[in-house]
Amino acid sequence: MRARCHCRECQYFTGGEGNDFIAMPEAGFRFTKGAPKGYTRPDFPGAATREFCPDCGTPLLTRSPALPGALILKVGALDNPAAFEGPQVILQTADAQPFHHIPEGVRAFPRFPGM
């Protein structure tokens, strides 16, 4: 799934924008070089673990207890981010800032679907 999330946590993580990502099965992914570092907020129950390059700090992916067996790959970490081709769904629009662009014609949800 190709998506963009506008929750406050993603805004903090990206420096203010929404977070473009590809959600995919863990089994379909592997690192080809090195191993990432991870960070999980200790003050946030059920917090996701954010993984990043230990050499340059580039955000790579997120693993969430809410999505067991899946990972959330950051589009900016791709060698060819144009392969993303834009989101299929926009999440957490209730937290979007006035300067965030929500593309017309893309399914959008004020929270995660089902919440």
N, CA, C and O atoms as CSV, one atom per row, in Angstrom:
chain,resi,resn,atom,element,x,y,z
A,1,MET,N,N,0.841,-1.175,0.000
A,1,MET,CA,C,0.000,0.000,0.000
A,1,MET,C,C,0.890,1.244,0.000
A,1,MET,O,O,1.842,1.340,0.774
A,2,ARG,N,N,0.569,2.178,-0.867
A,2,ARG,CA,C,1.263,3.466,-0.911
A,2,ARG,C,C,0.392,4.490,-0.179
A,2,ARG,O,O,-0.777,4.667,-0.519
A,3,ALA,N,N,0.957,5.159,0.817
A,3,ALA,CA,C,0.137,6.046,1.638
A,3,ALA,C,C,0.924,7.263,2.110
A,3,ALA,O,O,2.149,7.333,2.007
A,4,ARG,N,N,0.159,8.218,2.633
A,4,ARG,CA,C,0.734,9.395,3.300
A,4,ARG,C,C,-0.011,9.558,4.617
A,4,ARG,O,O,-1.240,9.496,4.658
A,5,CYS,N,N,0.739,9.765,5.684
A,5,CYS,CA,C,0.150,9.957,7.007
A,5,CYS,C,C,0.449,11.376,7.489
A,5,CYS,O,O,1.572,11.865,7.366
A,6,HIS,N,N,-0.583,12.030,8.042
A,6,HIS,CA,C,-0.433,13.395,8.548
A,6,HIS,C,C,-0.524,13.463,10.070
A,6,HIS,O,O,-0.704,14.551,10.618
A,7,CYS,N,N,-0.403,12.328,10.773
A,7,CYS,CA,C,-0.475,12.377,12.238
A,7,CYS,C,C,0.671,13.232,12.780
A,7,CYS,O,O,1.682,13.427,12.105
A,8,ARG,N,N,0.507,13.734,13.989
A,8,ARG,CA,C,1.538,14.599,14.583
A,8,ARG,C,C,2.862,13.855,14.732
A,8,ARG,O,O,3.927,14.442,14.539
A,9,GLU,N,N,2.805,12.580,15.071
A,9,GLU,CA,C,4.043,11.803,15.216
A,9,GLU,C,C,4.826,11.798,13.905
A,9,GLU,O,O,6.044,11.977,13.913
A,10,CYS,N,N,4.141,11.596,12.785
A,10,CYS,CA,C,4.820,11.622,11.483
A,10,CYS,C,C,5.324,13.026,11.157
A,10,CYS,O,O,6.394,13.179,10.566
A,11,GLN,N,N,4.565,14.047,11.537
A,11,GLN,CA,C,5.025,15.417,11.296
A,11,GLN,C,C,6.314,15.699,12.066
A,11,GLN,O,O,7.226,16.332,11.536
A,12,TYR,N,N,6.392,15.235,13.303
A,12,TYR,CA,C,7.638,15.398,14.066
A,12,TYR,C,C,8.779,14.679,13.356
A,12,TYR,O,O,9.887,15.200,13.236
A,13,PHE,N,N,8.482,13.482,12.894
A,13,PHE,CA,C,9.502,12.635,12.275
A,13,PHE,C,C,10.030,13.225,10.972
A,13,PHE,O,O,11.220,13.120,10.677
A,14,THR,N,N,9.135,13.851,10.184
A,14,THR,CA,C,9.551,14.384,8.884
A,14,THR,C,C,10.034,15.826,8.951
A,14,THR,O,O,10.587,16.340,7.978
A,15,GLY,N,N,9.834,16.473,10.074
A,15,GLY,CA,C,10.197,17.880,10.169
A,15,GLY,C,C,9.050,18.799,9.783
A,15,GLY,O,O,9.269,19.989,9.559
A,16,GLY,N,N,7.826,18.272,9.700
A,16,GLY,CA,C,6.668,19.120,9.487
A,16,GLY,C,C,5.725,18.694,8.389
A,16,GLY,O,O,4.578,19.141,8.372
A,17,GLU,N,N,6.147,17.867,7.491
A,17,GLU,CA,C,5.288,17.417,6.386
A,17,GLU,C,C,4.581,16.116,6.750
A,17,GLU,O,O,4.800,15.549,7.821
A,18,GLY,N,N,3.735,15.657,5.842
A,18,GLY,CA,C,3.182,14.315,5.956
A,18,GLY,C,C,4.275,13.307,5.629
A,18,GLY,O,O,5.322,13.667,5.090
A,19,ASN,N,N,4.031,12.068,5.951
A,19,ASN,CA,C,5.020,11.008,5.770
A,19,ASN,C,C,4.573,10.080,4.644
A,19,ASN,O,O,3.600,9.342,4.800
A,20,ASP,N,N,5.278,10.111,3.507
A,20,ASP,CA,C,4.992,9.193,2.401
A,20,ASP,C,C,5.678,7.862,2.677
A,20,ASP,O,O,6.860,7.820,3.019
A,21,PHE,N,N,4.920,6.770,2.525
A,21,PHE,CA,C,5.489,5.458,2.829
A,21,PHE,C,C,4.839,4.363,2.002
A,21,PHE,O,O,3.783,4.547,1.397
A,22,ILE,N,N,5.504,3.222,1.997
A,22,ILE,CA,C,4.974,2.005,1.398
A,22,ILE,C,C,4.891,0.972,2.512
A,22,ILE,O,O,5.910,0.606,3.097
A,23,ALA,N,N,3.682,0.498,2.809
A,23,ALA,CA,C,3.504,-0.570,3.793
A,23,ALA,C,C,3.608,-1.894,3.048
A,23,ALA,O,O,2.957,-2.099,2.023
A,24,MET,N,N,4.436,-2.787,3.578
A,24,MET,CA,C,4.680,-4.062,2.893
A,24,MET,C,C,4.992,-5.158,3.899
A,24,MET,O,O,5.338,-4.859,5.042
A,25,PRO,N,N,4.876,-6.421,3.500
A,25,PRO,CA,C,5.231,-7.522,4.401
A,25,PRO,C,C,6.728,-7.508,4.714
A,25,PRO,O,O,7.556,-7.259,3.838
A,26,GLU,N,N,7.057,-7.778,5.976
A,26,GLU,CA,C,8.473,-7.874,6.363
A,26,GLU,C,C,9.206,-8.912,5.524
A,26,GLU,O,O,10.378,-8.738,5.190
A,27,ALA,N,N,8.515,-9.983,5.191
A,27,ALA,CA,C,9.146,-11.081,4.448
A,27,ALA,C,C,9.614,-10.644,3.063
A,27,ALA,O,O,10.469,-11.304,2.473
A,28,GLY,N,N,9.079,-9.557,2.536
A,28,GLY,CA,C,9.459,-9.100,1.204
A,28,GLY,C,C,10.555,-8.059,1.205
A,28,GLY,O,O,10.778,-7.398,0.190
A,29,PHE,N,N,11.252,-7.896,2.333
A,29,PHE,CA,C,12.240,-6.823,2.449
A,29,PHE,C,C,13.501,-7.326,3.138
A,29,PHE,O,O,13.445,-8.163,4.039
A,30,ARG,N,N,14.640,-6.798,2.694
A,30,ARG,CA,C,15.905,-7.040,3.405
A,30,ARG,C,C,16.839,-5.877,3.117
A,30,ARG,O,O,16.752,-5.244,2.065
A,31,PHE,N,N,17.722,-5.604,4.049
A,31,PHE,CA,C,18.761,-4.605,3.837
A,31,PHE,C,C,19.874,-5.255,3.033
A,31,PHE,O,O,20.243,-6.400,3.294
A,32,THR,N,N,20.408,-4.538,2.063
A,32,THR,CA,C,21.484,-5.084,1.232
A,32,THR,C,C,22.857,-4.685,1.739
A,32,THR,O,O,23.869,-5.242,1.314
A,33,LYS,N,N,22.892,-3.706,2.659
A,33,LYS,CA,C,24.173,-3.268,3.202
A,33,LYS,C,C,23.960,-2.731,4.611
A,33,LYS,O,O,23.089,-1.890,4.836
A,34,GLY,N,N,24.743,-3.209,5.542
A,34,GLY,CA,C,24.693,-2.702,6.904
A,34,GLY,C,C,23.414,-3.056,7.644
A,34,GLY,O,O,22.562,-3.793,7.148
A,35,ALA,N,N,23.311,-2.509,8.840
A,35,ALA,CA,C,22.140,-2.720,9.693
A,35,ALA,C,C,21.722,-1.375,10.274
A,35,ALA,O,O,22.577,-0.570,10.647
A,36,PRO,N,N,20.413,-1.122,10.355
A,36,PRO,CA,C,19.954,0.165,10.867
A,36,PRO,C,C,20.030,0.235,12.385
A,36,PRO,O,O,20.166,-0.783,13.064
A,37,LYS,N,N,19.941,1.435,12.896
A,37,LYS,CA,C,19.727,1.684,14.321
A,37,LYS,C,C,18.233,1.903,14.490
A,37,LYS,O,O,17.548,2.282,13.540
A,38,GLY,N,N,17.728,1.668,15.685
A,38,GLY,CA,C,16.308,1.854,15.940
A,38,GLY,C,C,16.064,2.711,17.164
A,38,GLY,O,O,16.901,2.787,18.063
A,39,TYR,N,N,14.906,3.356,17.190
A,39,TYR,CA,C,14.495,4.145,18.340
A,39,TYR,C,C,13.005,3.936,18.571
A,39,TYR,O,O,12.201,4.022,17.643
A,40,THR,N,N,12.649,3.659,19.823
A,40,THR,CA,C,11.259,3.527,20.238
A,40,THR,C,C,11.028,4.485,21.397
A,40,THR,O,O,11.759,4.446,22.386
A,41,ARG,N,N,10.025,5.339,21.288
A,41,ARG,CA,C,9.738,6.294,22.372
A,41,ARG,C,C,9.352,5.540,23.640
A,41,ARG,O,O,8.380,4.785,23.631
A,42,PRO,N,N,10.095,5.731,24.734
A,42,PRO,CA,C,9.771,5.008,25.965
A,42,PRO,C,C,8.527,5.552,26.671
A,42,PRO,O,O,7.941,4.853,27.499
A,43,ASP,N,N,8.115,6.781,26.362
A,43,ASP,CA,C,6.995,7.419,27.046
A,43,ASP,C,C,5.665,7.238,26.320
A,43,ASP,O,O,4.654,7.800,26.739
A,44,PHE,N,N,5.652,6.474,25.256
A,44,PHE,CA,C,4.463,6.359,24.410
A,44,PHE,C,C,4.046,4.896,24.323
A,44,PHE,O,O,4.692,4.125,23.613
A,45,PRO,N,N,2.977,4.484,25.029
A,45,PRO,CA,C,2.551,3.080,24.991
A,45,PRO,C,C,2.229,2.630,23.565
A,45,PRO,O,O,1.527,3.332,22.838
A,46,GLY,N,N,2.731,1.483,23.168
A,46,GLY,CA,C,2.492,0.965,21.821
A,46,GLY,C,C,3.242,1.711,20.743
A,46,GLY,O,O,2.862,1.661,19.573
A,47,ALA,N,N,4.302,2.402,21.120
A,47,ALA,CA,C,5.062,3.208,20.158
A,47,ALA,C,C,5.695,2.344,19.080
A,47,ALA,O,O,6.092,1.203,19.319
A,48,ALA,N,N,5.777,2.909,17.906
A,48,ALA,CA,C,6.462,2.259,16.790
A,48,ALA,C,C,7.969,2.400,16.976
A,48,ALA,O,O,8.440,3.300,17.672
A,49,THR,N,N,8.708,1.507,16.350
A,49,THR,CA,C,10.171,1.608,16.322
A,49,THR,C,C,10.567,2.199,14.982
A,49,THR,O,O,10.204,1.674,13.930
A,50,ARG,N,N,11.304,3.279,15.026
A,50,ARG,CA,C,11.767,3.953,13.813
A,50,ARG,C,C,13.217,3.557,13.585
A,50,ARG,O,O,14.053,3.669,14.482
A,51,GLU,N,N,13.504,3.094,12.377
A,51,GLU,CA,C,14.855,2.651,12.043
A,51,GLU,C,C,15.485,3.637,11.067
A,51,GLU,O,O,14.822,4.161,10.172
A,52,PHE,N,N,16.774,3.877,11.259
A,52,PHE,CA,C,17.483,4.878,10.471
A,52,PHE,C,C,18.910,4.433,10.224
A,52,PHE,O,O,19.422,3.545,10.905
A,53,CYS,N,N,19.553,5.061,9.239
A,53,CYS,CA,C,20.943,4.752,8.919
A,53,CYS,C,C,21.838,5.232,10.057
A,53,CYS,O,O,21.758,6.399,10.441
A,54,PRO,N,N,22.690,4.362,10.608
A,54,PRO,CA,C,23.559,4.772,11.704
A,54,PRO,C,C,24.683,5.708,11.260
A,54,PRO,O,O,25.300,6.369,12.095
A,55,ASP,N,N,24.952,5.770,9.963
A,55,ASP,CA,C,26.030,6.624,9.465
A,55,ASP,C,C,25.573,8.046,9.165
A,55,ASP,O,O,26.287,9.003,9.469
A,56,CYS,N,N,24.382,8.196,8.566
A,56,CYS,CA,C,23.953,9.534,8.143
A,56,CYS,C,C,22.633,9.984,8.764
A,56,CYS,O,O,22.263,11.151,8.628
A,57,GLY,N,N,21.914,9.088,9.441
A,57,GLY,CA,C,20.662,9.447,10.095
A,57,GLY,C,C,19.429,9.411,9.209
A,57,GLY,O,O,18.343,9.765,9.667
A,58,THR,N,N,19.564,8.994,7.954
A,58,THR,CA,C,18.411,8.942,7.054
A,58,THR,C,C,17.337,8.001,7.602
A,58,THR,O,O,17.635,6.849,7.916
A,59,PRO,N,N,16.078,8.479,7.722
A,59,PRO,CA,C,14.991,7.587,8.136
A,59,PRO,C,C,14.779,6.500,7.086
A,59,PRO,O,O,14.708,6.796,5.893
A,60,LEU,N,N,14.679,5.254,7.519
A,60,LEU,CA,C,14.538,4.134,6.589
A,60,LEU,C,C,13.164,3.483,6.657
A,60,LEU,O,O,12.491,3.331,5.637
A,61,LEU,N,N,12.753,3.100,7.854
A,61,LEU,CA,C,11.469,2.418,7.976
A,61,LEU,C,C,10.960,2.488,9.400
A,61,LEU,O,O,11.659,2.908,10.322
A,62,THR,N,N,9.716,2.061,9.544
A,62,THR,CA,C,9.059,2.000,10.846
A,62,THR,C,C,8.451,0.616,11.007
A,62,THR,O,O,7.917,0.043,10.058
A,63,ARG,N,N,8.539,0.091,12.219
A,63,ARG,CA,C,7.865,-1.160,12.579
A,63,ARG,C,C,6.891,-0.817,13.705
A,63,ARG,O,O,7.277,-0.262,14.735
A,64,SER,N,N,5.628,-1.157,13.486
A,64,SER,CA,C,4.591,-0.799,14.444
A,64,SER,C,C,3.962,-2.045,15.047
A,64,SER,O,O,3.662,-2.995,14.324
A,65,PRO,N,N,3.755,-2.057,16.373
A,65,PRO,CA,C,3.050,-3.179,16.983
A,65,PRO,C,C,1.617,-3.305,16.453
A,65,PRO,O,O,1.013,-4.372,16.552
A,66,ALA,N,N,1.080,-2.231,15.897
A,66,ALA,CA,C,-0.270,-2.267,15.330
A,66,ALA,C,C,-0.313,-2.985,13.982
A,66,ALA,O,O,-1.390,-3.335,13.499
A,67,LEU,N,N,0.862,-3.207,13.370
A,67,LEU,CA,C,0.949,-3.886,12.069
A,67,LEU,C,C,1.949,-5.032,12.146
A,67,LEU,O,O,2.997,-4.974,11.503
A,68,PRO,N,N,1.647,-6.075,12.922
A,68,PRO,CA,C,2.601,-7.180,13.040
A,68,PRO,C,C,2.852,-7.844,11.684
A,68,PRO,O,O,1.926,-8.067,10.904
A,69,GLY,N,N,4.113,-8.152,11.425
A,69,GLY,CA,C,4.485,-8.800,10.170
A,69,GLY,C,C,4.640,-7.853,9.001
A,69,GLY,O,O,4.916,-8.282,7.881
A,70,ALA,N,N,4.464,-6.560,9.257
A,70,ALA,CA,C,4.593,-5.565,8.184
A,70,ALA,C,C,5.639,-4.533,8.574
A,70,ALA,O,O,6.004,-4.409,9.743
A,71,LEU,N,N,6.109,-3.803,7.589
A,71,LEU,CA,C,6.973,-2.660,7.857
A,71,LEU,C,C,6.534,-1.503,6.987
A,71,LEU,O,O,5.855,-1.678,5.976
A,72,ILE,N,N,6.938,-0.317,7.405
A,72,ILE,CA,C,6.557,0.916,6.734
A,72,ILE,C,C,7.835,1.539,6.189
A,72,ILE,O,O,8.615,2.135,6.933
A,73,LEU,N,N,8.038,1.397,4.904
A,73,LEU,CA,C,9.254,1.848,4.233
A,73,LEU,C,C,9.117,3.308,3.829
A,73,LEU,O,O,8.148,3.677,3.165
A,74,LYS,N,N,10.068,4.137,4.217
A,74,LYS,CA,C,10.042,5.564,3.904
A,74,LYS,C,C,10.409,5.794,2.444
A,74,LYS,O,O,11.444,5.310,1.984
A,75,VAL,N,N,9.581,6.520,1.714
A,75,VAL,CA,C,9.802,6.764,0.292
A,75,VAL,C,C,11.130,7.480,0.052
A,75,VAL,O,O,11.820,7.180,-0.923
A,76,GLY,N,N,11.495,8.411,0.913
A,76,GLY,CA,C,12.745,9.148,0.745
A,76,GLY,C,C,13.981,8.282,0.845
A,76,GLY,O,O,15.063,8.704,0.435
A,77,ALA,N,N,13.847,7.076,1.382
A,77,ALA,CA,C,14.988,6.164,1.501
A,77,ALA,C,C,15.202,5.334,0.240
A,77,ALA,O,O,16.217,4.650,0.115
A,78,LEU,N,N,14.255,5.387,-0.693
A,78,LEU,CA,C,14.386,4.600,-1.920
A,78,LEU,C,C,15.445,5.198,-2.840
A,78,LEU,O,O,15.612,6.417,-2.885
A,79,ASP,N,N,16.155,4.349,-3.568
A,79,ASP,CA,C,17.096,4.841,-4.576
A,79,ASP,C,C,16.359,5.608,-5.667
A,79,ASP,O,O,16.899,6.554,-6.241
A,80,ASN,N,N,15.123,5.198,-5.952
A,80,ASN,CA,C,14.303,5.858,-6.964
A,80,ASN,C,C,12.952,6.215,-6.342
A,80,ASN,O,O,11.986,5.475,-6.526
A,81,PRO,N,N,12.858,7.343,-5.601
A,81,PRO,CA,C,11.600,7.672,-4.948
A,81,PRO,C,C,10.447,7.924,-5.916
A,81,PRO,O,O,9.287,7.844,-5.511
A,82,ALA,N,N,10.733,8.224,-7.182
A,82,ALA,CA,C,9.661,8.427,-8.166
A,82,ALA,C,C,8.850,7.150,-8.368
A,82,ALA,O,O,7.712,7.210,-8.833
A,83,ALA,N,N,9.421,6.002,-8.026
A,83,ALA,CA,C,8.699,4.730,-8.143
A,83,ALA,C,C,7.466,4.703,-7.234
A,83,ALA,O,O,6.555,3.905,-7.455
A,84,PHE,N,N,7.431,5.558,-6.228
A,84,PHE,CA,C,6.281,5.654,-5.314
A,84,PHE,C,C,5.005,6.025,-6.072
A,84,PHE,O,O,3.940,5.479,-5.782
A,85,GLU,N,N,5.094,6.921,-7.014
A,85,GLU,CA,C,3.973,7.355,-7.861
A,85,GLU,C,C,2.827,7.995,-7.088
A,85,GLU,O,O,1.712,8.061,-7.606
A,86,GLY,N,N,3.060,8.460,-5.887
A,86,GLY,CA,C,2.017,9.120,-5.108
A,86,GLY,C,C,1.211,8.162,-4.266
A,86,GLY,O,O,1.202,6.957,-4.514
A,87,PRO,N,N,0.523,8.709,-3.251
A,87,PRO,CA,C,-0.236,7.860,-2.332
A,87,PRO,C,C,-1.535,7.348,-2.935
A,87,PRO,O,O,-2.159,8.005,-3.769
A,88,GLN,N,N,-1.925,6.156,-2.493
A,88,GLN,CA,C,-3.236,5.585,-2.817
A,88,GLN,C,C,-4.265,5.992,-1.768
A,88,GLN,O,O,-5.470,5.971,-2.019
A,89,VAL,N,N,-3.771,6.363,-0.592
A,89,VAL,CA,C,-4.641,6.723,0.528
A,89,VAL,C,C,-3.909,7.746,1.400
A,89,VAL,O,O,-2.686,7.707,1.533
A,90,ILE,N,N,-4.684,8.659,1.990
A,90,ILE,CA,C,-4.154,9.667,2.908
A,90,ILE,C,C,-4.766,9.385,4.278
A,90,ILE,O,O,-5.982,9.231,4.401
A,91,LEU,N,N,-3.927,9.319,5.300
A,91,LEU,CA,C,-4.366,8.983,6.654
A,91,LEU,C,C,-4.177,10.165,7.602
A,91,LEU,O,O,-3.319,11.021,7.388
A,92,GLN,N,N,-4.993,10.193,8.651
A,92,GLN,CA,C,-4.871,11.156,9.743
A,92,GLN,C,C,-5.003,12.613,9.268
A,92,GLN,O,O,-4.283,13.489,9.746
A,93,THR,N,N,-5.915,12.865,8.337
A,93,THR,CA,C,-6.089,14.232,7.834
A,93,THR,C,C,-6.561,15.195,8.922
A,93,THR,O,O,-6.405,16.407,8.771
A,94,ALA,N,N,-7.132,14.686,10.012
A,94,ALA,CA,C,-7.554,15.549,11.114
A,94,ALA,C,C,-6.368,16.291,11.720
A,94,ALA,O,O,-6.542,17.358,12.308
A,95,ASP,N,N,-5.169,15.740,11.583
A,95,ASP,CA,C,-3.966,16.378,12.123
A,95,ASP,C,C,-3.194,17.174,11.073
A,95,ASP,O,O,-2.178,17.791,11.392
A,96,ALA,N,N,-3.664,17.170,9.824
A,96,ALA,CA,C,-2.951,17.886,8.760
A,96,ALA,C,C,-2.923,19.383,9.058
A,96,ALA,O,O,-3.873,19.936,9.612
A,97,GLN,N,N,-1.841,20.015,8.688
A,97,GLN,CA,C,-1.680,21.455,8.856
A,97,GLN,C,C,-2.278,22.178,7.644
A,97,GLN,O,O,-2.430,21.571,6.584
A,98,PRO,N,N,-2.617,23.459,7.784
A,98,PRO,CA,C,-3.210,24.191,6.664
A,98,PRO,C,C,-2.332,24.205,5.407
A,98,PRO,O,O,-2.851,24.339,4.299
A,99,PHE,N,N,-1.033,24.070,5.562
A,99,PHE,CA,C,-0.129,24.105,4.409
A,99,PHE,C,C,0.107,22.727,3.788
A,99,PHE,O,O,0.815,22.623,2.786
A,100,HIS,N,N,-0.468,21.674,4.358
A,100,HIS,CA,C,-0.334,20.330,3.784
A,100,HIS,C,C,-1.276,20.175,2.593
A,100,HIS,O,O,-2.424,20.617,2.636
A,101,HIS,N,N,-0.792,19.561,1.558
A,101,HIS,CA,C,-1.589,19.330,0.348
A,101,HIS,C,C,-2.216,17.937,0.416
A,101,HIS,O,O,-1.512,16.935,0.544
A,102,ILE,N,N,-3.533,17.885,0.329
A,102,ILE,CA,C,-4.257,16.617,0.264
A,102,ILE,C,C,-4.720,16.476,-1.189
A,102,ILE,O,O,-5.616,17.206,-1.613
A,103,PRO,N,N,-4.135,15.562,-1.959
A,103,PRO,CA,C,-4.487,15.449,-3.380
A,103,PRO,C,C,-5.964,15.095,-3.586
A,103,PRO,O,O,-6.514,14.243,-2.888
A,104,GLU,N,N,-6.586,15.758,-4.544
A,104,GLU,CA,C,-7.971,15.437,-4.891
A,104,GLU,C,C,-8.029,14.062,-5.548
A,104,GLU,O,O,-7.113,13.659,-6.265
A,105,GLY,N,N,-9.118,13.356,-5.289
A,105,GLY,CA,C,-9.318,12.061,-5.919
A,105,GLY,C,C,-8.635,10.905,-5.214
A,105,GLY,O,O,-8.757,9.759,-5.648
A,106,VAL,N,N,-7.912,11.186,-4.125
A,106,VAL,CA,C,-7.253,10.130,-3.347
A,106,VAL,C,C,-8.087,9.913,-2.079
A,106,VAL,O,O,-8.461,10.874,-1.407
A,107,ARG,N,N,-8.376,8.648,-1.754
A,107,ARG,CA,C,-9.140,8.362,-0.535
A,107,ARG,C,C,-8.419,8.958,0.663
A,107,ARG,O,O,-7.210,8.790,0.819
A,108,ALA,N,N,-9.171,9.656,1.510
A,108,ALA,CA,C,-8.589,10.305,2.680
A,108,ALA,C,C,-9.448,9.997,3.902
A,108,ALA,O,O,-10.675,9.938,3.824
A,109,PHE,N,N,-8.769,9.802,5.035
A,109,PHE,CA,C,-9.442,9.456,6.277
A,109,PHE,C,C,-8.969,10.394,7.380
A,109,PHE,O,O,-7.770,10.651,7.488
A,110,PRO,N,N,-9.897,10.922,8.218
A,110,PRO,CA,C,-9.490,11.799,9.304
A,110,PRO,C,C,-8.623,11.086,10.348
A,110,PRO,O,O,-7.791,11.713,11.004
A,111,ARG,N,N,-8.818,9.800,10.493
A,111,ARG,CA,C,-8.010,8.951,11.378
A,111,ARG,C,C,-7.673,7.690,10.593
A,111,ARG,O,O,-7.918,7.627,9.388
A,112,PHE,N,N,-7.120,6.696,11.256
A,112,PHE,CA,C,-6.894,5.429,10.576
A,112,PHE,C,C,-8.251,4.790,10.303
A,112,PHE,O,O,-9.136,4.869,11.154
A,113,PRO,N,N,-8.444,4.163,9.150
A,113,PRO,CA,C,-9.733,3.524,8.865
A,113,PRO,C,C,-10.105,2.551,9.988
A,113,PRO,O,O,-9.271,1.776,10.457
A,114,GLY,N,N,-11.354,2.606,10.403
A,114,GLY,CA,C,-11.822,1.725,11.464
A,114,GLY,C,C,-11.692,2.308,12.853
A,114,GLY,O,O,-12.116,1.682,13.825
A,115,MET,N,N,-11.110,3.505,12.970
A,115,MET,CA,C,-10.969,4.129,14.298
A,115,MET,C,C,-12.051,5.163,14.502
A,115,MET,O,O,-12.107,5.799,15.554
